[in-house]
Amino acid sequence: MKENYDINDPDNIDLVDREAMDNMYNLITKRETYDTISKQKGRVLMVFNPLDGEPDIDELIDILIEYYSSPDLEMYERCAELVIVKQSDDKSIEDVWESDHIDFDADWDLEDNDR
């Protein structure tokens, strides 16, 4: 995947979607934390708005399964792993945040984020 792209350019919507889905997959499967993704990429695109609180994990998993099982991707190994996570009792993502909360910079300007 192209690492350095303008997230505001409509031509990059597929890249933005892919990055957000991959971030959520990595968080839900506990491969990475919010902090590790943020430090690695300098941003964390997500499928949900973290300011709205913790999302419905089952709904997020369903969205990810639909995305990864699409004919363009056919990433069935990820789908299978997500089904296992969905069936488990350990599907909270609150412990993926290394800190107690996410600090958002209210002055951060989306227009200036051309990574």
C-alpha atoms as a printed R data frame, in Angstrom:
    type eleno elety resid chain resno       x       y      z
1   ATOM     1    CA   MET     A     1   0.000   0.000  0.000
2   ATOM     2    CA   LYS     A     2   1.148   3.508 -0.780
3   ATOM     3    CA   GLU     A     3   2.331   4.963  2.547
4   ATOM     4    CA   ASN     A     4   2.552   8.649  1.713
5   ATOM     5    CA   TYR     A     5  -0.657   9.932  0.168
6   ATOM     6    CA   ASP     A     6  -3.097  12.810  0.570
7   ATOM     7    CA   ILE     A     7  -6.058  11.533  2.598
8   ATOM     8    CA   ASN     A     8  -8.114  14.504  1.387
9   ATOM     9    CA   ASP     A     9  -7.748  13.661 -2.313
10  ATOM    10    CA   PRO     A    10 -10.931  11.893 -3.508
11  ATOM    11    CA   ASP     A    11  -8.781   9.789 -5.849
12  ATOM    12    CA   ASN     A    12  -7.257   8.161 -2.750
13  ATOM    13    CA   ILE     A    13 -10.523   6.994 -1.156
14  ATOM    14    CA   ASP     A    14  -9.602   3.336 -1.726
15  ATOM    15    CA   LEU     A    15  -6.282   3.884  0.071
16  ATOM    16    CA   VAL     A    16  -8.030   5.637  2.968
17  ATOM    17    CA   ASP     A    17 -10.593   2.829  3.233
18  ATOM    18    CA   ARG     A    18  -7.888   0.170  3.139
19  ATOM    19    CA   GLU     A    19  -5.796   1.883  5.807
20  ATOM    20    CA   ALA     A    20  -8.824   2.364  8.096
21  ATOM    21    CA   MET     A    21  -9.892  -1.268  7.658
22  ATOM    22    CA   ASP     A    22  -6.370  -2.591  8.216
23  ATOM    23    CA   ASN     A    23  -6.015  -0.431 11.336
24  ATOM    24    CA   MET     A    24  -9.283  -1.804 12.748
25  ATOM    25    CA   TYR     A    25  -8.292  -5.374 11.871
26  ATOM    26    CA   ASN     A    26  -4.969  -4.918 13.667
27  ATOM    27    CA   LEU     A    27  -6.688  -3.399 16.718
28  ATOM    28    CA   ILE     A    28  -9.435  -6.014 16.949
29  ATOM    29    CA   THR     A    29  -7.025  -8.932 16.494
30  ATOM    30    CA   LYS     A    30  -4.656  -7.239 18.967
31  ATOM    31    CA   ARG     A    31  -1.727  -7.242 16.559
32  ATOM    32    CA   GLU     A    32  -1.176  -3.556 17.267
33  ATOM    33    CA   THR     A    33  -2.366  -0.833 19.618
34  ATOM    34    CA   TYR     A    34  -3.553   2.663 18.853
35  ATOM    35    CA   ASP     A    35  -0.230   4.029 20.075
36  ATOM    36    CA   THR     A    36   1.912   1.719 17.927
37  ATOM    37    CA   ILE     A    37  -0.100   2.544 14.792
38  ATOM    38    CA   SER     A    38   0.046   6.244 15.586
39  ATOM    39    CA   LYS     A    39   3.801   6.212 16.131
40  ATOM    40    CA   GLN     A    40   4.391   4.159 12.984
41  ATOM    41    CA   LYS     A    41   2.176   6.165 10.617
42  ATOM    42    CA   GLY     A    42   1.752   9.505 12.346
43  ATOM    43    CA   ARG     A    43  -2.043   9.089 12.172
44  ATOM    44    CA   VAL     A    44  -4.698   6.464 12.870
45  ATOM    45    CA   LEU     A    45  -7.537   6.205 10.383
46  ATOM    46    CA   MET     A    46 -10.419   4.172 11.788
47  ATOM    47    CA   VAL     A    47 -13.781   2.822 10.702
48  ATOM    48    CA   PHE     A    48 -15.499   4.562 13.624
49  ATOM    49    CA   ASN     A    49 -15.232   7.902 15.376
50  ATOM    50    CA   PRO     A    50 -13.390   7.302 18.669
51  ATOM    51    CA   LEU     A    51 -14.871  10.508 20.097
52  ATOM    52    CA   ASP     A    52 -18.282   8.775 20.074
53  ATOM    53    CA   GLY     A    53 -17.091   6.166 22.575
54  ATOM    54    CA   GLU     A    54 -16.371   2.480 22.219
55  ATOM    55    CA   PRO     A    55 -18.075   1.045 19.139
56  ATOM    56    CA   ASP     A    56 -20.130  -2.134 18.818
57  ATOM    57    CA   ILE     A    57 -17.383  -4.695 18.201
58  ATOM    58    CA   ASP     A    58 -19.698  -7.219 16.531
59  ATOM    59    CA   GLU     A    59 -20.797  -4.564 14.045
60  ATOM    60    CA   LEU     A    60 -17.188  -3.584 13.328
61  ATOM    61    CA   ILE     A    61 -16.226  -7.217 12.800
62  ATOM    62    CA   ASP     A    62 -19.138  -7.651 10.382
63  ATOM    63    CA   ILE     A    63 -17.987  -4.587  8.434
64  ATOM    64    CA   LEU     A    64 -14.440  -5.954  8.286
65  ATOM    65    CA   ILE     A    65 -15.595  -9.410  7.178
66  ATOM    66    CA   GLU     A    66 -17.690  -7.881  4.410
67  ATOM    67    CA   TYR     A    67 -14.748  -5.744  3.312
68  ATOM    68    CA   TYR     A    68 -12.119  -8.504  3.346
69  ATOM    69    CA   SER     A    69 -14.408 -11.041  1.650
70  ATOM    70    CA   SER     A    70 -15.135  -8.732 -1.284
71  ATOM    71    CA   PRO     A    71 -14.207 -10.103 -4.736
72  ATOM    72    CA   ASP     A    72 -11.467  -7.479 -5.041
73  ATOM    73    CA   LEU     A    73  -9.660  -8.671 -1.906
74  ATOM    74    CA   GLU     A    74 -10.734 -12.208 -1.022
75  ATOM    75    CA   MET     A    75  -8.719 -12.163  2.215
76  ATOM    76    CA   TYR     A    76 -10.479 -15.154  3.715
77  ATOM    77    CA   GLU     A    77  -7.799 -15.871  6.318
78  ATOM    78    CA   ARG     A    78  -8.562 -12.514  7.896
79  ATOM    79    CA   CYS     A    79 -12.291 -13.252  7.726
80  ATOM    80    CA   ALA     A    80 -11.793 -16.583  9.478
81  ATOM    81    CA   GLU     A    81  -9.771 -14.954 12.232
82  ATOM    82    CA   LEU     A    82 -12.410 -12.251 12.660
83  ATOM    83    CA   VAL     A    83 -15.134 -14.899 12.988
84  ATOM    84    CA   ILE     A    84 -13.105 -16.547 15.771
85  ATOM    85    CA   VAL     A    85 -12.698 -13.196 17.549
86  ATOM    86    CA   LYS     A    86 -16.431 -12.493 17.159
87  ATOM    87    CA   GLN     A    87 -17.298 -15.848 18.738
88  ATOM    88    CA   SER     A    88 -14.897 -15.346 21.640
89  ATOM    89    CA   ASP     A    89 -15.604 -13.641 24.933
90  ATOM    90    CA   ASP     A    90 -12.486 -11.480 24.517
91  ATOM    91    CA   LYS     A    91 -13.554  -9.033 21.848
92  ATOM    92    CA   SER     A    92 -13.229  -5.708 23.606
93  ATOM    93    CA   ILE     A    93 -10.874  -3.235 22.031
94  ATOM    94    CA   GLU     A    94 -10.520  -1.038 25.096
95  ATOM    95    CA   ASP     A    95  -7.333  -2.817 26.125
96  ATOM    96    CA   VAL     A    96  -5.670  -2.067 22.778
97  ATOM    97    CA   TRP     A    97  -5.210   1.546 23.843
98  ATOM    98    CA   GLU     A    98  -1.871   1.632 25.635
99  ATOM    99    CA   SER     A    99  -2.911   4.738 27.519
100 ATOM   100    CA   ASP     A   100  -6.153   5.265 29.429
101 ATOM   101    CA   HIS     A   101  -7.513   7.476 26.693
102 ATOM   102    CA   ILE     A   102  -6.709   8.889 23.295
103 ATOM   103    CA   ASP     A   103  -5.437  12.432 23.293
104 ATOM   104    CA   PHE     A   104  -6.780  14.367 20.343
105 ATOM   105    CA   ASP     A   105  -5.368  17.711 19.319
106 ATOM   106    CA   ALA     A   106  -8.404  19.927 18.838
107 ATOM   107    CA   ASP     A   107  -6.302  22.321 16.756
108 ATOM   108    CA   TRP     A   108  -5.173  19.566 14.404
109 ATOM   109    CA   ASP     A   109  -6.214  20.461 10.857
110 ATOM   110    CA   LEU     A   110  -7.257  17.654  8.554
111 ATOM   111    CA   GLU     A   111  -6.306  19.818  5.560
112 ATOM   112    CA   ASP     A   112  -2.689  19.816  6.736
113 ATOM   113    CA   ASN     A   113  -2.487  16.018  6.922
114 ATOM   114    CA   ASP     A   114  -0.957  15.116  3.575
115 ATOM   115    CA   ARG     A   115   0.794  11.912  4.560
